[in-house]
Amino acid sequence: MPQKVAVVGCGNWGKNLLRNFAHLGALAVACDANEENLRLIKTEFKAIRVTNSFESILVDETVEAVVVATPSDTHFELARKSLTSGKHVYVEKPLASSN
């Protein structure tokens, strides 16, 4: 059975990732700060949950992996929080904007 994935950041690139993980049967949650993005995602992917709370993903035991597709200056912190919460992590490049 595929791992259950949360995609964080549902902008242009995040929408591609949502589609791919849904096709694999692994998509569980979409997370975005933009309520309009979440509304559109819910109409396309009816079987998934949507949230604007990243923290809710970190405590959700059904989510095994987090995909970070947010602006690059947020990648490191979101990945760090996901890893320390016991999640597998995929980060769109770059991982960090400085050394």
mmCIF file as gemmi writes it, N, C-alpha and C atoms, coordinates in Angstrom:
data_model
loop_
_atom_site.group_PDB
_atom_site.id
_atom_site.type_symbol
_atom_site.label_atom_id
_atom_site.label_alt_id
_atom_site.label_comp_id
_atom_site.label_asym_id
_atom_site.label_entity_id
_atom_site.label_seq_id
_atom_site.pdbx_PDB_ins_code
_atom_site.Cartn_x
_atom_site.Cartn_y
_atom_site.Cartn_z
_atom_site.occupancy
_atom_site.B_iso_or_equiv
_atom_site.pdbx_formal_charge
_atom_site.auth_seq_id
_atom_site.auth_asym_id
_atom_site.pdbx_PDB_model_num
ATOM 1 N N . MET Axp A 1 ? 0.84 -1.172 0 1 0 ? 1 A 1
ATOM 2 C CA . MET Axp A 1 ? 0 0 0 1 0 ? 1 A 1
ATOM 3 C C . MET Axp A 1 ? 0.89 1.241 0 1 0 ? 1 A 1
ATOM 4 N N . PRO Axp A 2 ? 0.587 2.243 -0.837 1 0 ? 2 A 1
ATOM 5 C CA . PRO Axp A 2 ? 1.416 3.45 -0.881 1 0 ? 2 A 1
ATOM 6 C C . PRO Axp A 2 ? 1.36 4.221 0.425 1 0 ? 2 A 1
ATOM 7 N N . GLN Axp A 3 ? 2.453 4.898 0.719 1 0 ? 3 A 1
ATOM 8 C CA . GLN Axp A 3 ? 2.458 5.766 1.884 1 0 ? 3 A 1
ATOM 9 C C . GLN Axp A 3 ? 1.485 6.905 1.666 1 0 ? 3 A 1
ATOM 10 N N . LYS Axp A 4 ? 0.945 7.443 2.74 1 0 ? 4 A 1
ATOM 11 C CA . LYS Axp A 4 ? 0.039 8.578 2.647 1 0 ? 4 A 1
ATOM 12 C C . LYS Axp A 4 ? 0.844 9.869 2.764 1 0 ? 4 A 1
ATOM 13 N N . VAL Axp A 5 ? 0.648 10.723 1.779 1 0 ? 5 A 1
ATOM 14 C CA . VAL Axp A 5 ? 1.462 11.912 1.595 1 0 ? 5 A 1
ATOM 15 C C . VAL Axp A 5 ? 0.625 13.175 1.774 1 0 ? 5 A 1
ATOM 16 N N . ALA Axp A 6 ? 1.257 14.191 2.367 1 0 ? 6 A 1
ATOM 17 C CA . ALA Axp A 6 ? 0.674 15.525 2.424 1 0 ? 6 A 1
ATOM 18 C C . ALA Axp A 6 ? 1.532 16.428 1.542 1 0 ? 6 A 1
ATOM 19 N N . VAL Axp A 7 ? 0.901 17.157 0.641 1 0 ? 7 A 1
ATOM 20 C CA . VAL Axp A 7 ? 1.612 18.137 -0.173 1 0 ? 7 A 1
ATOM 21 C C . VAL Axp A 7 ? 1.387 19.503 0.456 1 0 ? 7 A 1
ATOM 22 N N . VAL Axp A 8 ? 2.489 20.172 0.787 1 0 ? 8 A 1
ATOM 23 C CA . VAL Axp A 8 ? 2.435 21.495 1.408 1 0 ? 8 A 1
ATOM 24 C C . VAL Axp A 8 ? 2.888 22.503 0.361 1 0 ? 8 A 1
ATOM 25 N N . GLY Axp A 9 ? 1.988 23.396 0.01 1 0 ? 9 A 1
ATOM 26 C CA . GLY Axp A 9 ? 2.258 24.366 -1.05 1 0 ? 9 A 1
ATOM 27 C C . GLY Axp A 9 ? 1.593 23.905 -2.332 1 0 ? 9 A 1
ATOM 28 N N . CYS Axp A 10 ? 0.493 24.508 -2.675 1 0 ? 10 A 1
ATOM 29 C CA . CYS Axp A 10 ? -0.319 24.041 -3.805 1 0 ? 10 A 1
ATOM 30 C C . CYS Axp A 10 ? -0.387 25.073 -4.924 1 0 ? 10 A 1
ATOM 31 N N . GLY Axp A 11 ? 0.714 25.784 -5.127 1 0 ? 11 A 1
ATOM 32 C CA . GLY Axp A 11 ? 0.81 26.729 -6.234 1 0 ? 11 A 1
ATOM 33 C C . GLY Axp A 11 ? 1.089 25.998 -7.526 1 0 ? 11 A 1
ATOM 34 N N . ASN Axp A 12 ? 1.768 26.652 -8.435 1 0 ? 12 A 1
ATOM 35 C CA . ASN Axp A 12 ? 2.001 26.072 -9.759 1 0 ? 12 A 1
ATOM 36 C C . ASN Axp A 12 ? 2.683 24.717 -9.713 1 0 ? 12 A 1
ATOM 37 N N . TRP Axp A 13 ? 3.805 24.617 -9.031 1 0 ? 13 A 1
ATOM 38 C CA . TRP Axp A 13 ? 4.509 23.332 -8.987 1 0 ? 13 A 1
ATOM 39 C C . TRP Axp A 13 ? 3.812 22.349 -8.055 1 0 ? 13 A 1
ATOM 40 N N . GLY Axp A 14 ? 3.254 22.834 -6.969 1 0 ? 14 A 1
ATOM 41 C CA . GLY Axp A 14 ? 2.536 21.959 -6.049 1 0 ? 14 A 1
ATOM 42 C C . GLY Axp A 14 ? 1.378 21.24 -6.704 1 0 ? 14 A 1
ATOM 43 N N . LYS Axp A 15 ? 0.7 21.903 -7.639 1 0 ? 15 A 1
ATOM 44 C CA . LYS Axp A 15 ? -0.421 21.262 -8.346 1 0 ? 15 A 1
ATOM 45 C C . LYS Axp A 15 ? 0.051 20.061 -9.155 1 0 ? 15 A 1
ATOM 46 N N . ASN Axp A 16 ? 1.248 20.146 -9.744 1 0 ? 16 A 1
ATOM 47 C CA . ASN Axp A 16 ? 1.811 18.998 -10.464 1 0 ? 16 A 1
ATOM 48 C C . ASN Axp A 16 ? 2.073 17.841 -9.508 1 0 ? 16 A 1
ATOM 49 N N . LEU Axp A 17 ? 2.628 18.17 -8.348 1 0 ? 17 A 1
ATOM 50 C CA . LEU Axp A 17 ? 2.907 17.129 -7.356 1 0 ? 17 A 1
ATOM 51 C C . LEU Axp A 17 ? 1.622 16.51 -6.822 1 0 ? 17 A 1
ATOM 52 N N . LEU Axp A 18 ? 0.608 17.332 -6.588 1 0 ? 18 A 1
ATOM 53 C CA . LEU Axp A 18 ? -0.698 16.803 -6.16 1 0 ? 18 A 1
ATOM 54 C C . LEU Axp A 18 ? -1.216 15.781 -7.161 1 0 ? 18 A 1
ATOM 55 N N . ARG Axp A 19 ? -1.185 16.144 -8.421 1 0 ? 19 A 1
ATOM 56 C CA . ARG Axp A 19 ? -1.689 15.261 -9.476 1 0 ? 19 A 1
ATOM 57 C C . ARG Axp A 19 ? -0.908 13.943 -9.51 1 0 ? 19 A 1
ATOM 58 N N . ASN Axp A 20 ? 0.425 14.025 -9.401 1 0 ? 20 A 1
ATOM 59 C CA . ASN Axp A 20 ? 1.241 12.814 -9.466 1 0 ? 20 A 1
ATOM 60 C C . ASN Axp A 20 ? 1.02 11.902 -8.262 1 0 ? 20 A 1
ATOM 61 N N . PHE Axp A 21 ? 0.976 12.469 -7.061 1 0 ? 21 A 1
ATOM 62 C CA . PHE Axp A 21 ? 0.756 11.627 -5.882 1 0 ? 21 A 1
ATOM 63 C C . PHE Axp A 21 ? -0.672 11.08 -5.839 1 0 ? 21 A 1
ATOM 64 N N . ALA Axp A 22 ? -1.636 11.822 -6.359 1 0 ? 22 A 1
ATOM 65 C CA . ALA Axp A 22 ? -3.009 11.302 -6.46 1 0 ? 22 A 1
ATOM 66 C C . ALA Axp A 22 ? -3.045 10.119 -7.421 1 0 ? 22 A 1
ATOM 67 N N . HIS Axp A 23 ? -2.343 10.248 -8.54 1 0 ? 23 A 1
ATOM 68 C CA . HIS Axp A 23 ? -2.291 9.164 -9.53 1 0 ? 23 A 1
ATOM 69 C C . HIS Axp A 23 ? -1.683 7.89 -8.922 1 0 ? 23 A 1
ATOM 70 N N . LEU Axp A 24 ? -0.73 8.063 -8.021 1 0 ? 24 A 1
ATOM 71 C CA . LEU Axp A 24 ? -0.103 6.921 -7.35 1 0 ? 24 A 1
ATOM 72 C C . LEU Axp A 24 ? -0.966 6.349 -6.223 1 0 ? 24 A 1
ATOM 73 N N . GLY Axp A 25 ? -2.044 7.041 -5.876 1 0 ? 25 A 1
ATOM 74 C CA . GLY Axp A 25 ? -2.909 6.591 -4.784 1 0 ? 25 A 1
ATOM 75 C C . GLY Axp A 25 ? -2.341 6.908 -3.417 1 0 ? 25 A 1
ATOM 76 N N . ALA Axp A 26 ? -1.408 7.856 -3.351 1 0 ? 26 A 1
ATOM 77 C CA . ALA Axp A 26 ? -0.737 8.163 -2.094 1 0 ? 26 A 1
ATOM 78 C C . ALA Axp A 26 ? -1.173 9.491 -1.484 1 0 ? 26 A 1
ATOM 79 N N . LEU Axp A 27 ? -1.891 10.305 -2.209 1 0 ? 27 A 1
ATOM 80 C CA . LEU Axp A 27 ? -2.234 11.642 -1.723 1 0 ? 27 A 1
ATOM 81 C C . LEU Axp A 27 ? -3.314 11.581 -0.65 1 0 ? 27 A 1
ATOM 82 N N . ALA Axp A 28 ? -3.01 12.185 0.512 1 0 ? 28 A 1
ATOM 83 C CA . ALA Axp A 28 ? -3.969 12.204 1.624 1 0 ? 28 A 1
ATOM 84 C C . ALA Axp A 28 ? -4.438 13.613 1.946 1 0 ? 28 A 1
ATOM 85 N N . VAL Axp A 29 ? -3.506 14.584 1.914 1 0 ? 29 A 1
ATOM 86 C CA . VAL Axp A 29 ? -3.812 15.935 2.371 1 0 ? 29 A 1
ATOM 87 C C . VAL Axp A 29 ? -3.119 16.952 1.476 1 0 ? 29 A 1
ATOM 88 N N . ALA Axp A 30 ? -3.818 18.046 1.203 1 0 ? 30 A 1
ATOM 89 C CA . ALA Axp A 30 ? -3.228 19.216 0.551 1 0 ? 30 A 1
ATOM 90 C C . ALA Axp A 30 ? -3.244 20.349 1.562 1 0 ? 30 A 1
ATOM 91 N N . CYS Axp A 31 ? -2.122 21.048 1.673 1 0 ? 31 A 1
ATOM 92 C CA . CYS Axp A 31 ? -2.001 22.143 2.633 1 0 ? 31 A 1
ATOM 93 C C . CYS Axp A 31 ? -1.521 23.39 1.902 1 0 ? 31 A 1
ATOM 94 N N . ASP Axp A 32 ? -2.237 24.496 2.11 1 0 ? 32 A 1
ATOM 95 C CA . ASP Axp A 32 ? -1.848 25.756 1.487 1 0 ? 32 A 1
ATOM 96 C C . ASP Axp A 32 ? -2.428 26.893 2.319 1 0 ? 32 A 1
ATOM 97 N N . ALA Axp A 33 ? -1.746 28.012 2.346 1 0 ? 33 A 1
ATOM 98 C CA . ALA Axp A 33 ? -2.24 29.182 3.07 1 0 ? 33 A 1
ATOM 99 C C . ALA Axp A 33 ? -3.345 29.891 2.306 1 0 ? 33 A 1
ATOM 100 N N . ASN Axp A 34 ? -3.427 29.659 1.011 1 0 ? 34 A 1
ATOM 101 C CA . ASN Axp A 34 ? -4.394 30.329 0.147 1 0 ? 34 A 1
ATOM 102 C C . ASN Axp A 34 ? -5.695 29.519 0.095 1 0 ? 34 A 1
ATOM 103 N N . GLU Axp A 35 ? -6.753 30.06 0.668 1 0 ? 35 A 1
ATOM 104 C CA . GLU Axp A 35 ? -8.047 29.355 0.723 1 0 ? 35 A 1
ATOM 105 C C . GLU Axp A 35 ? -8.623 29.094 -0.669 1 0 ? 35 A 1
ATOM 106 N N . GLU Axp A 36 ? -8.389 29.991 -1.612 1 0 ? 36 A 1
ATOM 107 C CA . GLU Axp A 36 ? -8.881 29.777 -2.982 1 0 ? 36 A 1
ATOM 108 C C . GLU Axp A 36 ? -8.195 28.573 -3.621 1 0 ? 36 A 1
ATOM 109 N N . ASN Axp A 37 ? -6.883 28.423 -3.401 1 0 ? 37 A 1
ATOM 110 C CA . ASN Axp A 37 ? -6.183 27.228 -3.895 1 0 ? 37 A 1
ATOM 111 C C . ASN Axp A 37 ? -6.802 25.967 -3.309 1 0 ? 37 A 1
ATOM 112 N N . LEU Axp A 38 ? -7.083 25.988 -2.007 1 0 ? 38 A 1
ATOM 113 C CA . LEU Axp A 38 ? -7.667 24.81 -1.361 1 0 ? 38 A 1
ATOM 114 C C . LEU Axp A 38 ? -9.056 24.496 -1.906 1 0 ? 38 A 1
ATOM 115 N N . ARG Axp A 39 ? -9.839 25.527 -2.163 1 0 ? 39 A 1
ATOM 116 C CA . ARG Axp A 39 ? -11.181 25.307 -2.721 1 0 ? 39 A 1
ATOM 117 C C . ARG Axp A 39 ? -11.097 24.64 -4.092 1 0 ? 39 A 1
ATOM 118 N N . LEU Axp A 40 ? -10.193 25.118 -4.931 1 0 ? 40 A 1
ATOM 119 C CA . LEU Axp A 40 ? -10.029 24.536 -6.264 1 0 ? 40 A 1
ATOM 120 C C . LEU Axp A 40 ? -9.509 23.104 -6.188 1 0 ? 40 A 1
ATOM 121 N N . ILE Axp A 41 ? -8.592 22.851 -5.28 1 0 ? 41 A 1
ATOM 122 C CA . ILE Axp A 41 ? -8.038 21.511 -5.108 1 0 ? 41 A 1
ATOM 123 C C . ILE Axp A 41 ? -9.115 20.545 -4.648 1 0 ? 41 A 1
ATOM 124 N N . LYS Axp A 42 ? -9.954 20.986 -3.736 1 0 ? 42 A 1
ATOM 125 C CA . LYS Axp A 42 ? -11.028 20.122 -3.226 1 0 ? 42 A 1
ATOM 126 C C . LYS Axp A 42 ? -12.006 19.735 -4.333 1 0 ? 42 A 1
ATOM 127 N N . THR Axp A 43 ? -12.223 20.614 -5.311 1 0 ? 43 A 1
ATOM 128 C CA . THR Axp A 43 ? -13.128 20.264 -6.404 1 0 ? 43 A 1
ATOM 129 C C . THR Axp A 43 ? -12.489 19.249 -7.344 1 0 ? 43 A 1
ATOM 130 N N . GLU Axp A 44 ? -11.165 19.281 -7.469 1 0 ? 44 A 1
ATOM 131 C CA . GLU Axp A 44 ? -10.48 18.348 -8.369 1 0 ? 44 A 1
ATOM 132 C C . GLU Axp A 44 ? -10.161 17.015 -7.702 1 0 ? 44 A 1
ATOM 133 N N . PHE Axp A 45 ? -9.783 17.051 -6.435 1 0 ? 45 A 1
ATOM 134 C CA . PHE Axp A 45 ? -9.386 15.847 -5.701 1 0 ? 45 A 1
ATOM 135 C C . PHE Axp A 45 ? -10.35 15.651 -4.536 1 0 ? 45 A 1
ATOM 136 N N . LYS Axp A 46 ? -11.5 15.099 -4.816 1 0 ? 46 A 1
ATOM 137 C CA . LYS Axp A 46 ? -12.582 15.018 -3.834 1 0 ? 46 A 1
ATOM 138 C C . LYS Axp A 46 ? -12.285 14.11 -2.638 1 0 ? 46 A 1
ATOM 139 N N . ALA Axp A 47 ? -11.42 13.14 -2.819 1 0 ? 47 A 1
ATOM 140 C CA . ALA Axp A 47 ? -11.183 12.159 -1.762 1 0 ? 47 A 1
ATOM 141 C C . ALA Axp A 47 ? -10.111 12.579 -0.764 1 0 ? 47 A 1
ATOM 142 N N . ILE Axp A 48 ? -9.511 13.755 -0.942 1 0 ? 48 A 1
ATOM 143 C CA . ILE Axp A 48 ? -8.454 14.155 -0.016 1 0 ? 48 A 1
ATOM 144 C C . ILE Axp A 48 ? -8.939 15.239 0.931 1 0 ? 48 A 1
ATOM 145 N N . ARG Axp A 49 ? -8.212 15.386 2.02 1 0 ? 49 A 1
ATOM 146 C CA . ARG Axp A 49 ? -8.482 16.46 2.96 1 0 ? 49 A 1
ATOM 147 C C . ARG Axp A 49 ? -7.67 17.683 2.551 1 0 ? 49 A 1
ATOM 148 N N . VAL Axp A 50 ? -8.173 18.846 2.881 1 0 ? 50 A 1
ATOM 149 C CA . VAL Axp A 50 ? -7.426 20.086 2.666 1 0 ? 50 A 1
ATOM 150 C C . VAL Axp A 50 ? -7.329 20.822 3.991 1 0 ? 50 A 1
ATOM 151 N N . THR Axp A 51 ? -6.221 21.555 4.15 1 0 ? 51 A 1
ATOM 152 C CA . THR Axp A 51 ? -6.017 22.31 5.384 1 0 ? 51 A 1
ATOM 153 C C . THR Axp A 51 ? -5.113 23.5 5.104 1 0 ? 51 A 1
ATOM 154 N N . ASN Axp A 52 ? -5.239 24.509 5.927 1 0 ? 52 A 1
ATOM 155 C CA . ASN Axp A 52 ? -4.298 25.622 5.853 1 0 ? 52 A 1
ATOM 156 C C . ASN Axp A 52 ? -3.337 25.567 7.05 1 0 ? 52 A 1
ATOM 157 N N . SER Axp A 53 ? -3.363 24.476 7.794 1 0 ? 53 A 1
ATOM 158 C CA . SER Axp A 53 ? -2.545 24.32 8.992 1 0 ? 53 A 1
ATOM 159 C C . SER Axp A 53 ? -1.439 23.284 8.789 1 0 ? 53 A 1
ATOM 160 N N . PHE Axp A 54 ? -0.226 23.766 8.596 1 0 ? 54 A 1
ATOM 161 C CA . PHE Axp A 54 ? 0.925 22.869 8.473 1 0 ? 54 A 1
ATOM 162 C C . PHE Axp A 54 ? 1.093 22.046 9.745 1 0 ? 54 A 1
ATOM 163 N N . GLU Axp A 55 ? 0.865 22.659 10.886 1 0 ? 55 A 1
ATOM 164 C CA . GLU Axp A 55 ? 1.031 21.964 12.169 1 0 ? 55 A 1
ATOM 165 C C . GLU Axp A 55 ? 0.103 20.754 12.284 1 0 ? 55 A 1
ATOM 166 N N . SER Axp A 56 ? -1.085 20.836 11.683 1 0 ? 56 A 1
ATOM 167 C CA . SER Axp A 56 ? -2.013 19.699 11.753 1 0 ? 56 A 1
ATOM 168 C C . SER Axp A 56 ? -1.455 18.485 11.008 1 0 ? 56 A 1
ATOM 169 N N . ILE Axp A 57 ? -0.661 18.721 10 1 0 ? 57 A 1
ATOM 170 C CA . ILE Axp A 57 ? -0.033 17.622 9.257 1 0 ? 57 A 1
ATOM 171 C C . ILE Axp A 57 ? 1.031 16.943 10.118 1 0 ? 57 A 1
ATOM 172 N N . LEU Axp A 58 ? 1.756 17.748 10.86 1 0 ? 58 A 1
ATOM 173 C CA . LEU Axp A 58 ? 2.836 17.202 11.691 1 0 ? 58 A 1
ATOM 174 C C . LEU Axp A 58 ? 2.323 16.252 12.763 1 0 ? 58 A 1
ATOM 175 N N . VAL Axp A 59 ? 1.127 16.479 13.268 1 0 ? 59 A 1
ATOM 176 C CA . VAL Axp A 59 ? 0.577 15.619 14.324 1 0 ? 59 A 1
ATOM 177 C C . VAL Axp A 59 ? -0.362 14.544 13.776 1 0 ? 59 A 1
ATOM 178 N N . ASP Axp A 60 ? -0.607 14.549 12.488 1 0 ? 60 A 1
ATOM 179 C CA . ASP Axp A 60 ? -1.511 13.587 11.857 1 0 ? 60 A 1
ATOM 180 C C . ASP Axp A 60 ? -0.78 12.257 11.655 1 0 ? 60 A 1
ATOM 181 N N . GLU Axp A 61 ? -1.152 11.248 12.404 1 0 ? 61 A 1
ATOM 182 C CA . GLU Axp A 61 ? -0.475 9.952 12.333 1 0 ? 61 A 1
ATOM 183 C C . GLU Axp A 61 ? -0.753 9.201 11.038 1 0 ? 61 A 1
ATOM 184 N N . THR Axp A 62 ? -1.773 9.596 10.287 1 0 ? 62 A 1
ATOM 185 C CA . THR Axp A 62 ? -2.052 8.932 9.014 1 0 ? 62 A 1
ATOM 186 C C . THR Axp A 62 ? -1.135 9.439 7.9 1 0 ? 62 A 1
ATOM 187 N N . VAL Axp A 63 ? -0.52 10.601 8.106 1 0 ? 63 A 1
ATOM 188 C CA . VAL Axp A 63 ? 0.404 11.162 7.117 1 0 ? 63 A 1
ATOM 189 C C . VAL Axp A 63 ? 1.806 10.648 7.415 1 0 ? 63 A 1
ATOM 190 N N . GLU Axp A 64 ? 2.363 9.92 6.456 1 0 ? 64 A 1
ATOM 191 C CA . GLU Axp A 64 ? 3.688 9.336 6.638 1 0 ? 64 A 1
ATOM 192 C C . GLU Axp A 64 ? 4.79 10.163 6.004 1 0 ? 64 A 1
ATOM 193 N N . ALA Axp A 65 ? 4.425 10.979 4.999 1 0 ? 65 A 1
ATOM 194 C CA . ALA Axp A 65 ? 5.432 11.753 4.28 1 0 ? 65 A 1
ATOM 195 C C . ALA Axp A 65 ? 4.892 13.132 3.943 1 0 ? 65 A 1
ATOM 196 N N . VAL Axp A 66 ? 5.8 14.107 3.901 1 0 ? 66 A 1
ATOM 197 C CA . VAL Axp A 66 ? 5.45 15.48 3.578 1 0 ? 66 A 1
ATOM 198 C C . VAL Axp A 66 ? 6.235 15.903 2.342 1 0 ? 66 A 1
ATOM 199 N N . VAL Axp A 67 ? 5.524 16.472 1.387 1 0 ? 67 A 1
ATOM 200 C CA . VAL Axp A 67 ? 6.128 17.026 0.179 1 0 ? 67 A 1
ATOM 201 C C . VAL Axp A 67 ? 6.1 18.542 0.327 1 0 ? 67 A 1
ATOM 202 N N . VAL Axp A 68 ? 7.263 19.171 0.282 1 0 ? 68 A 1
ATOM 203 C CA . VAL Axp A 68 ? 7.373 20.619 0.478 1 0 ? 68 A 1
ATOM 204 C C . VAL Axp A 68 ? 7.534 21.291 -0.885 1 0 ? 68 A 1
ATOM 205 N N . ALA Axp A 69 ? 6.515 22.067 -1.258 1 0 ? 69 A 1
ATOM 206 C CA . ALA Axp A 69 ? 6.52 22.776 -2.545 1 0 ? 69 A 1
ATOM 207 C C . ALA Axp A 69 ? 6.117 24.235 -2.321 1 0 ? 69 A 1
ATOM 208 N N . THR Axp A 70 ? 6.69 24.822 -1.311 1 0 ? 70 A 1
ATOM 209 C CA . THR Axp A 70 ? 6.407 26.195 -0.917 1 0 ? 70 A 1
ATOM 210 C C . THR Axp A 70 ? 7.511 27.102 -1.462 1 0 ? 70 A 1
ATOM 211 N N . PRO Axp A 71 ? 7.431 28.408 -1.239 1 0 ? 71 A 1
ATOM 212 C CA . PRO Axp A 71 ? 8.546 29.272 -1.642 1 0 ? 71 A 1
ATOM 213 C C . PRO Axp A 71 ? 9.867 28.795 -1.021 1 0 ? 71 A 1
ATOM 214 N N . SER Axp A 72 ? 10.953 28.911 -1.764 1 0 ? 72 A 1
ATOM 215 C CA . SER Axp A 72 ? 12.226 28.299 -1.366 1 0 ? 72 A 1
ATOM 216 C C . SER Axp A 72 ? 12.765 28.78 -0.028 1 0 ? 72 A 1
ATOM 217 N N . ASP Axp A 73 ? 12.445 29.991 0.381 1 0 ? 73 A 1
ATOM 218 C CA . ASP Axp A 73 ? 12.959 30.452 1.668 1 0 ? 73 A 1
ATOM 219 C C . ASP Axp A 73 ? 12.292 29.762 2.862 1 0 ? 73 A 1
ATOM 220 N N . THR Axp A 74 ? 11.251 28.979 2.621 1 0 ? 74 A 1
ATOM 221 C CA . THR Axp A 74 ? 10.585 28.232 3.699 1 0 ? 74 A 1
ATOM 222 C C . THR Axp A 74 ? 10.957 26.751 3.701 1 0 ? 74 A 1
ATOM 223 N N . HIS Axp A 75 ? 11.653 26.274 2.678 1 0 ? 75 A 1
ATOM 224 C CA . HIS Axp A 75 ? 11.926 24.84 2.526 1 0 ? 75 A 1
ATOM 225 C C . HIS Axp A 75 ? 12.621 24.235 3.734 1 0 ? 75 A 1
ATOM 226 N N . PHE Axp A 76 ? 13.731 24.837 4.153 1 0 ? 76 A 1
ATOM 227 C CA . PHE Axp A 76 ? 14.523 24.229 5.221 1 0 ? 76 A 1
ATOM 228 C C . PHE Axp A 76 ? 13.707 24.067 6.505 1 0 ? 76 A 1
ATOM 229 N N . GLU Axp A 77 ? 13.03 25.11 6.919 1 0 ? 77 A 1
ATOM 230 C CA . GLU Axp A 77 ? 12.298 25.058 8.192 1 0 ? 77 A 1
ATOM 231 C C . GLU Axp A 77 ? 11.14 24.045 8.135 1 0 ? 77 A 1
ATOM 232 N N . LEU Axp A 78 ? 10.413 24.021 7.033 1 0 ? 78 A 1
ATOM 233 C CA . LEU Axp A 78 ? 9.306 23.052 6.916 1 0 ? 78 A 1
ATOM 234 C C . LEU Axp A 78 ? 9.836 21.626 6.866 1 0 ? 78 A 1
ATOM 235 N N . ALA Axp A 79 ? 10.939 21.42 6.157 1 0 ? 79 A 1
ATOM 236 C CA . ALA Axp A 79 ? 11.541 20.084 6.1 1 0 ? 79 A 1
ATOM 237 C C . ALA Axp A 79 ? 12.049 19.664 7.47 1 0 ? 79 A 1
ATOM 238 N N . ARG Axp A 80 ? 12.704 20.578 8.176 1 0 ? 80 A 1
ATOM 239 C CA . ARG Axp A 80 ? 13.222 20.272 9.51 1 0 ? 80 A 1
ATOM 240 C C . ARG Axp A 80 ? 12.093 19.881 10.457 1 0 ? 80 A 1
ATOM 241 N N . LYS Axp A 81 ? 11.03 20.656 10.467 1 0 ? 81 A 1
ATOM 242 C CA . LYS Axp A 81 ? 9.89 20.351 11.343 1 0 ? 81 A 1
ATOM 243 C C . LYS Axp A 81 ? 9.256 19.015 10.967 1 0 ? 81 A 1
ATOM 244 N N . SER Axp A 82 ? 9.164 18.729 9.679 1 0 ? 82 A 1
ATOM 245 C CA . SER Axp A 82 ? 8.582 17.455 9.232 1 0 ? 82 A 1
ATOM 246 C C . SER Axp A 82 ? 9.44 16.281 9.676 1 0 ? 82 A 1
ATOM 247 N N . LEU Axp A 83 ? 10.75 16.401 9.478 1 0 ? 83 A 1
ATOM 248 C CA . LEU Axp A 83 ? 11.655 15.32 9.876 1 0 ? 83 A 1
ATOM 249 C C . LEU Axp A 83 ? 11.634 15.088 11.376 1 0 ? 83 A 1
ATOM 250 N N . THR Axp A 84 ? 11.633 16.156 12.156 1 0 ? 84 A 1
ATOM 251 C CA . THR Axp A 84 ? 11.627 15.987 13.616 1 0 ? 84 A 1
ATOM 252 C C . THR Axp A 84 ? 10.28 15.476 14.122 1 0 ? 84 A 1
ATOM 253 N N . SER Axp A 85 ? 9.261 15.532 13.265 1 0 ? 85 A 1
ATOM 254 C CA . SER Axp A 85 ? 7.964 14.952 13.617 1 0 ? 85 A 1
ATOM 255 C C . SER Axp A 85 ? 7.845 13.506 13.147 1 0 ? 85 A 1
ATOM 256 N N . GLY Axp A 86 ? 8.922 12.976 12.602 1 0 ? 86 A 1
ATOM 257 C CA . GLY Axp A 86 ? 8.944 11.573 12.196 1 0 ? 86 A 1
ATOM 258 C C . GLY Axp A 86 ? 8.414 11.299 10.801 1 0 ? 86 A 1
ATOM 259 N N . LYS Axp A 87 ? 8.317 12.313 9.966 1 0 ? 87 A 1
ATOM 260 C CA . LYS Axp A 87 ? 7.8 12.149 8.608 1 0 ? 87 A 1
ATOM 261 C C . LYS Axp A 87 ? 8.943 11.971 7.62 1 0 ? 87 A 1
ATOM 262 N N . HIS Axp A 88 ? 8.689 11.216 6.561 1 0 ? 88 A 1
ATOM 263 C CA . HIS Axp A 88 ? 9.578 11.205 5.416 1 0 ? 88 A 1
ATOM 264 C C . HIS Axp A 88 ? 9.359 12.532 4.7 1 0 ? 88 A 1
ATOM 265 N N . VAL Axp A 89 ? 10.376 13.027 3.994 1 0 ? 89 A 1
ATOM 266 C CA . VAL Axp A 89 ? 10.263 14.352 3.387 1 0 ? 89 A 1
ATOM 267 C C . VAL Axp A 89 ? 10.82 14.356 1.969 1 0 ? 89 A 1
ATOM 268 N N . TYR Axp A 90 ? 10.083 15.006 1.076 1 0 ? 90 A 1
ATOM 269 C CA . TYR Axp A 90 ? 10.539 15.331 -0.28 1 0 ? 90 A 1
ATOM 270 C C . TYR Axp A 90 ? 10.47 16.847 -0.381 1 0 ? 90 A 1
ATOM 271 N N . VAL Axp A 91 ? 11.579 17.476 -0.781 1 0 ? 91 A 1
ATOM 272 C CA . VAL Axp A 91 ? 11.622 18.93 -0.879 1 0 ? 91 A 1
ATOM 273 C C . VAL Axp A 91 ? 11.949 19.321 -2.312 1 0 ? 91 A 1
ATOM 274 N N . GLU Axp A 92 ? 11.13 20.202 -2.864 1 0 ? 92 A 1
ATOM 275 C CA . GLU Axp A 92 ? 11.469 20.798 -4.143 1 0 ? 92 A 1
ATOM 276 C C . GLU Axp A 92 ? 12.744 21.6 -3.947 1 0 ? 92 A 1
ATOM 277 N N . LYS Axp A 93 ? 13.609 21.607 -4.934 1 0 ? 93 A 1
ATOM 278 C CA . LYS Axp A 93 ? 14.868 22.339 -4.772 1 0 ? 93 A 1
ATOM 279 C C . LYS Axp A 93 ? 14.657 23.834 -4.819 1 0 ? 93 A 1
ATOM 280 N N . PRO Axp A 94 ? 15.502 24.563 -4.153 1 0 ? 94 A 1
ATOM 281 C CA . PRO Axp A 94 ? 16.627 24.15 -3.305 1 0 ? 94 A 1
ATOM 282 C C . PRO Axp A 94 ? 16.16 23.829 -1.887 1 0 ? 94 A 1
ATOM 283 N N . LEU Axp A 95 ? 16.947 23.051 -1.172 1 0 ? 95 A 1
ATOM 284 C CA . LEU Axp A 95 ? 16.615 22.744 0.221 1 0 ? 95 A 1
ATOM 285 C C . LEU Axp A 95 ? 16.791 23.978 1.1 1 0 ? 95 A 1
ATOM 286 N N . ALA Axp A 96 ? 17.843 24.738 0.835 1 0 ? 96 A 1
ATOM 287 C CA . ALA Axp A 96 ? 18.106 25.951 1.623 1 0 ? 96 A 1
ATOM 288 C C . ALA Axp A 96 ? 18.664 27.031 0.705 1 0 ? 96 A 1
ATOM 289 N N . SER Axp A 97 ? 18.461 28.275 1.095 1 0 ? 97 A 1
ATOM 290 C CA . SER Axp A 97 ? 18.933 29.377 0.253 1 0 ? 97 A 1
ATOM 291 C C . SER Axp A 97 ? 20.308 29.899 0.661 1 0 ? 97 A 1
ATOM 292 N N . SER Axp A 98 ? 20.894 29.324 1.715 1 0 ? 98 A 1
ATOM 293 C CA . SER Axp A 98 ? 22.245 29.694 2.126 1 0 ? 98 A 1
ATOM 294 C C . SER Axp A 98 ? 22.914 28.489 2.787 1 0 ? 98 A 1
ATOM 295 N N . ASN Axp A 99 ? 24.221 28.62 3.045 1 0 ? 99 A 1
ATOM 296 C CA . ASN Axp A 99 ? 24.975 27.516 3.657 1 0 ? 99 A 1
ATOM 297 C C . ASN Axp A 99 ? 24.638 27.357 5.099 1 0 ? 99 A 1
